[in-house]
Amino acid sequence: MGLGNVRLLIVVESADYQAALSNIFMPERLYEQLSDRLSPVDIHIVTAAVRWSMEAQEVAIFSCHSEVAYSDLTYLKIRVMGSGIPLPKKDEKASGKKAKTRARRSNAEERQLVRQVADFCPTHVVMCTRSRALLTWAIRNRIPSVALFSDWYEPLGWAERRRHAKFIQLLNEPRVSWVGGQGILACKIMDASGVDSAKVIPWEWSQPQLLNQYEPKTLRPDTASVKLVYVGSLNAEAGMGDLLKGTLLLQRSGYTVTLQLIRDTLNDTAPIASEETAWLENRVRAMELDHAVTVWTGLAPEQILERVRDADIAVIPQPGTTSPKHHPTLPLGVAVAMATRTPLVACDHKELSAHLYHGANAIIFPTGSPESMVHRIERVMGQPSLYAQLSDSSQITLDKIKVPARWAALIELWMTNSPYDRQRLRDFALSSGRYQLTSVERDPFGDVLT
C-alpha cells in the first residue's frame, strides 16, 4: 500500500485494549485469542491495525476513556493508548456550581486528550468517536483525518443540538477527508443534519460475501411443511415473542414447522451472554416448541448463508431496537435473504419501508401482529407464482441496498490516496446517487400483488 511514512492513530471511545492485548503473540489467530476479551467490532479494528502496522511507520489505537493512562507497544507491533479518564457515571446530575465544576473538569480532560494524541505525532487520524477537541486539534494542525461513526443520531435537547451543529461544522472542514456512517440510513441522517453529502460514505464492518451465487428458488411440492429462518438480535425487542406465537399458530393450522433463530454476530457487536438466550430457550420450552425451534449463536457467515438458503421463508418480525438514538443498518437478515433468493416476510417498520415493497420484493405485515404474519406466510406458501416472483426480484433489490464500502478498505483507500483510490471513494459517496432506490408501487396490506 505504500504506507512507509504513515503514523496512523485510530481514536475509539473506551475499549480496554491494554488488558486484551497484553499477552497476545500470534496475529494469525487473533479472532480465536480475542473472542472472549473484545467485541467483534474491536477485534475487527485490531486485525486491521495489525495488518497496517506491517507497512506503516507506526499504528496506534487510542481510547478516550480508560481507568489508567497507558501507552504500550504490544507484541503485535501496534501501540495501544489510554487516556486515564474514566467514563462519566450515568447517574451523575449537574446543576449550578456542580455544572461549572464539571465544565472546567471537561475542559481539562480535553486538554489532556490533546496532549496525549499530540505526543504520538500522527500523520493520519481515524475518528471513531465524537471528540470535538481532538478533531479541532487535527484540523488546526493540518493533519488529514476521516470520521467513521457507528452510532450517529440526532440529539434531542437544545444544548446538545447546538454542540452537535458545531461538530458538523468541523466535519465539513476540508482537512476532514471523509465522513462515514454505518449503513445508508445513518448517512442519510448525516446529510439531513448538514454534513456535506459529497464526503459522506456509508460503510459496514463486514458481512458474508453477498454474491450472485444462488439461482432463484421455486416453491417445494410439499407445502404441508414450512421451514422458517430469522437472522438478527435474539431479544424481546426483535419480536421473538411474535415469531414464536406465529410458529404455534402455523402448527395449529396444520403445518409442520421448523424455525431457526440465528444471532447476527456480525452487526450485533455486544458479547454473547448466557442470559441473552436463556429467556428465549425458556419461552420455547414453555410453549412446547422444543421440537420445532433451534437457536444458533455462533455461526460463521458461510453457515448463515447456508441455513437461510435452505429455508422456505425468512421472517423479520421487528428490526430489533427501541432506542430513539439508535439508527441501525438494514438488518443482516434482510440482506442474507435477498442474497440467497429466499422469499422474505417482514414487518412494516419504518426502518425497512425504504427498501421493502409489499408484493414486489417482500410480503409485509403490520408490526406486532403475529396473526397477520402467519396469514402472509400462508399466502406465500400457497402461491407458487408469488414465491417465484419474490425470489427472482430479491437480487435486484440487494444490488441497490447493499453497502459496497467496508470500514478497513475505506481507510486503506484514503491512506494510499492515489487518483484511482480517490475516485473509488467518490463513487462510494452518498452524493453519487448509487443509494437511490427506484420507487415501486405498493399495496399496503391489501391483496398480494401477483
N, C-alpha and C positions, 0 to 999 in steps of 0.2 A: 504493500500500500504506500510505501514511501513516507513513513512517519518518524524518520530518524531524529528530527528536531522537535518533535511534539512532546509537550508536557501536559497531559490531559488530566483534568480534575472533574470528577463526577460528584455533584452535590446532591445528597439524599437527605431525608428528614431525620430519621432516628434509628435506623437499623444498627445493631451492635455487631459490626464486622470483626472487631478485635477478638472477642471471645470465640466467634465461629471459626476464624481462620488461624487461630493461634498454633495449631498443630496439624495443619493440612499440608501435605507434601506433594501429592500426585495430581497435577492439573487434568490428567486424562480421566480421572474418576471423581470429578467434582460433585456431580449430582448425587452419586451414591454416598459420598462422605458428608455432604451438607444437607441432605434431605430432612434430617431431624433437628437441624440447627437454624436454618434460614427458610424464608418463604420461597416459593418458586420464582417470584419476581427478583428477589435479592440474589438467588443463585444465577439467574439469567444475567444480572449486572456483573457479578463476579466473573462468570465464564467469559463474557465479552472483554472485561478488563484484562484478564489473564492473556487472552489472545492478542489484544493490542499491545500489551507490555513486551511482547516478543520483538516488536519493531520500534516502538516509541522510546523516547529517552526515559520517560517515567510516566506511570499511570497511578492516580490516587483516587480513593473513594472517601469523601468527607461527610460525616454525619453531623448535622446541625445540632442534634441533641444527643448527649451521652452522659453517663453518670460521672465519668472521669475524662480528663483530657489525655489524648494519646496521639502518637504519630509513629506507626510501626511499619517497617518494611518486612513483608511476610515472606515465607518460603516460596510462595507462588510468584514472587518478584513484582507484586503490586503493593503500593503503600495504602494503609488504612489509617484514617484520621478521625478523631472525635473531638468535639468542642469542649466537653466538660460542663456543658449547660444542660441540666436535667429538663425533661419535658415539664411544662407547667401543669399543675394539678387541675383536674377538671372542675373540682368543686370550689376553687378559689373565686371569690367575688371581690371586685374592686369598686370603691366609691370614695369621693372626697380625697383626703390625704393619701389613702392607700393607692388610689388610682395614679396619683402623681408619682408616688414611690415606685410603683410598678413600671410606669413610663420611663423613669430615669434608669431603672434596672434594665429595661428592654433596650434602651439606647446603649448602655454599657455592654450588654450582651452582643449587640450588633457590631460594636467596635471590636469586640473580642473575636467574633467570627471573621471579620475582615482581616484582622492581623494574622490569624492562623492560615487563612487562604493565601494571603499575600506572601507568607513565608515559603509556601510551596513553589511560588513563581510559575503559575500555569501559563501556557500559551493558548490553550483551548479550555473552555468551561462548558460542561453539560449540566444544566439546572433541572433537577427533578423535583424541586420543591419551590414554593413561592417565598423567596427571601429578597425583599426589595434592597436591603443593604448590600448583599453580595452581587446582585445583578447591577446595581448602580456602580459599585466598585469596578466590575468588569467593563462596563461601558466607559467610565471615566478613564480607565487605563488602556482603552482601545484593545481589549482582549476579545477575540471572536468567541461567541457563545451561541448555544442553542438551548431552548427551554422546552422540555418534553414532560407534559403533565399527565398523570393517570387519574386525577381526581378534580378536574376543572368543574366549577359550578359558579352560579351567580349568587352572591351573598344577599341576605335579606335586609339587614339593618342599615340605617343611613350612614353611620360611621364606617362600617365595613365596605359599603358600596363606594364611598369616597376613596378609601385606601385602594380598593380594587381598581378604580379608574386610574389612579396614579401608577399602579403596577402595569396596567395595559399600555400606558404611555411609554413605559420603559420597554415593553415587549416590541413596540413599534419602532424603537431606535434602530438605525442601520447596523450597529455592531451586533445586534441580536439577529443572527443569520436566518434562523428558522424557529417557528413556534409549533409544537406538536401537541395533539390531544389524542387520548386513547379512544379511537373509534370516530366514525363520521359524526355522530350526534354531538359529542363533546366539541368537535371542531366547528360545527355549525353554531353552537352556543358561543364559542370564542368569536366567531365572525360577527354575530349579533351584538356581542359585548364591545366591539370596536377594534379587535385585533385585525390587522391587515390580512385579508384572505389570501393575498399573493404569497405570504410567508407561512401560512397555516397548513400543516401536513397531518392528516390522520395516520395513525400508526397502531400496530399491535405488538405485543410481546412476541408471541409465537402461536402458531396454530398448525394442525395437521396439514399436510400437503393437499389442498383442495383442488386437485387437478381434474381434467376431463377424462377420468379413468373408468367411469362407470356408464353403462348403457341405460337408457330409460327402462323403467320397470312396468310390468303389467300385473294385473290382479291375479292372485293364485286361484285355481279352481276350487280349493277347499275354503270357502268363505264362512264355514261354521266355526273356524278358529281365527283369532286375530293376535298378531304379535305387535305390541306397543313398545316404544322406547322413549325415554326422556333423558336429555343431557343438560345439566345445569347445577345450581346450588340445591342441596338436599335439605332445605329448611322450610318452615311453615309459610314464610313469605313467598316462596316459589310455587305455592299451590299444591304441595304434596298431598294435603288432605283432600282436595278436589279430585286429584288424579286417582287416589286410592278409592274414593267413593265412586268415581266413574268406572273403575275396574270392576267393582262389586255390582254396579248396575248392568254392565255388559254381561257379566256372568248370569245374572238373573234373567237377562233377555235370551239366554241360551247359547251364548258364545263360550268357547274355550279360550281363555285369555291368558297370555303371558306378558308381563310388564317388566322391563329392565330399567332401573333407575341408575344413571351414571353421573357421578360427580364430575363437574368441569374443573379439573385441577390446572388447566392452562390459564384461565382468566379469573377463577376464584382463588386468590392468592393466599388466603389465610391457611395456616397449618391445619391439618385434619385432626380434630379432637374426637375422642371416643364418644362423648355425649352428643356430637353432631348427628350421628346416625342412630344412636340408641333409641331416641324417641320415635324415630321413623320405624325401626325394626319392631319396637313395642306396639306401635299402631298397626303394623302389618299383622302381627300375631293376634291382636285384639279383634281385628276384622276377619280373621281366619283366611288370610290371603297368602300364607307362607308358601303354598304350592305354586302360586302364580307370580309372585314378585321376587326379583333378585336385585340386590343393592351392590353397586360397584363403586369403589372409592379411589382406586389407584391404577386405572388403565392407561396404557401408553396411547398416543394419538392414533396409531395404526389400529389398535384394538377397538378404539371408539368408532372409527370408520367402519370396521367390520361388523360390529353389532348393530349400528344404525342401518347399514345396508341390508342386513338380514331381516330387519323388522318390516312389517307391513306399513305402519304409520308412525311418524314421530309426532309427539304431542308437546306443546308448550302451554301449560295451564296459566302461568304468570311469568313475567320477566325475572322476578326474584328479588326485588328491592322495594322498600317503602320509604327510604330516606329522600327528602326533597333536595338534598345537596349532592346526591349521587346520581350521575348520569352514565349508566353502563354502556358498553358497546353492544352491538347486536349480539344476542345470545349465541354461544357456540352451537347450541342445539339446532338453531335455525340454519347456520352456515353448513353444519355437517349434514343435515337433512337434505339441503339443496345439493351438496357435493355428491352425495350417494344416491341421489334421484329418488329419495323416499318421500312420498306424499306427506304433507305437513298439515296438522290440525292445530291451530293456535288461537290464543285469546285475542281480544280486541284492544289490548292495552296500547296507549298512545306511542310507546316506545317501539312498537312493532308496526304501527299503521303506515309508516312511511315506506315500508318495504314489502308488506304482505297485502295482497289484494284478493278479496273473497271470490272464489270460483275461478281465479286466474292462476295464481301460483300457490295458493293455500286455501284451506277452508277455515273460516273464522267463527268463533263463538263468543258470547258475552262473558267477560271475565267474572269468575266466581260462580258460574253456573255449571256444575258437573252434568246436570241433565242435558243441557244444550250441547256440551262437549260430546256426550255419548251419542246424541242424535246426529251430530256431524260425522262421527266415526262410522256409525251405521250407514250413513248416506254414502260415504266414500267406499266402504266395503261392499255396497250394493250396486255400484255403478262402475263397471269396467272402463267405460269411455272416460268418465271423470278421473278415475285413478290414473289412467294413462296420460291424460292431459296435464295433471298436476306434476307427474314425474317428468314429462317431456319439457315443461316450462321452467323447471327448477334451475337448470344450468344457466339459462339466460339471466335469471334473477341473480344468481350467485355472481356472475361476471360483473354485475352492476353494483352489488353491495359489498363485495369483499375488499378489504383494505390491502393494497399491494406493499406498503412500506412496513418494514419491521424495525423495531427500536434500534438494534445494533447496526443493521445495514444502513439506516438513515444517518447515524453518526459517522460511519465509515465513509460514506459518500461526501459528507460535509468536511471531514478532515482531509481527505485526499484532494478535493477541491479542483479537479480538472474540469475543463469546459463540458466534457461529456457528463461528468457526475453532477455538475450544477444543473444541466438541462434535465437530467433524470429527476432531480429533486423538484424542479419546477413542474415537471409532469405529474408529480405526486400531490401538488398543492391543491387546496380547496378551490382556488380560482381557475383551475384547469378545466373544470366542467365535467370531469370523469365521474363525479359522485352524484350527478343529477339523474334521477330515475324518470323513465318515460311513464306518464300518467296512464293508468289502466282503469277503465270504468268499473265500479264496484256495485254490488247489490247487497247492502248491509243486512245480513241475517235473513234474507228472503230465500227464495228457492235458489238452489245452486245453479250457477251459470254453466250450461253444458253446450 
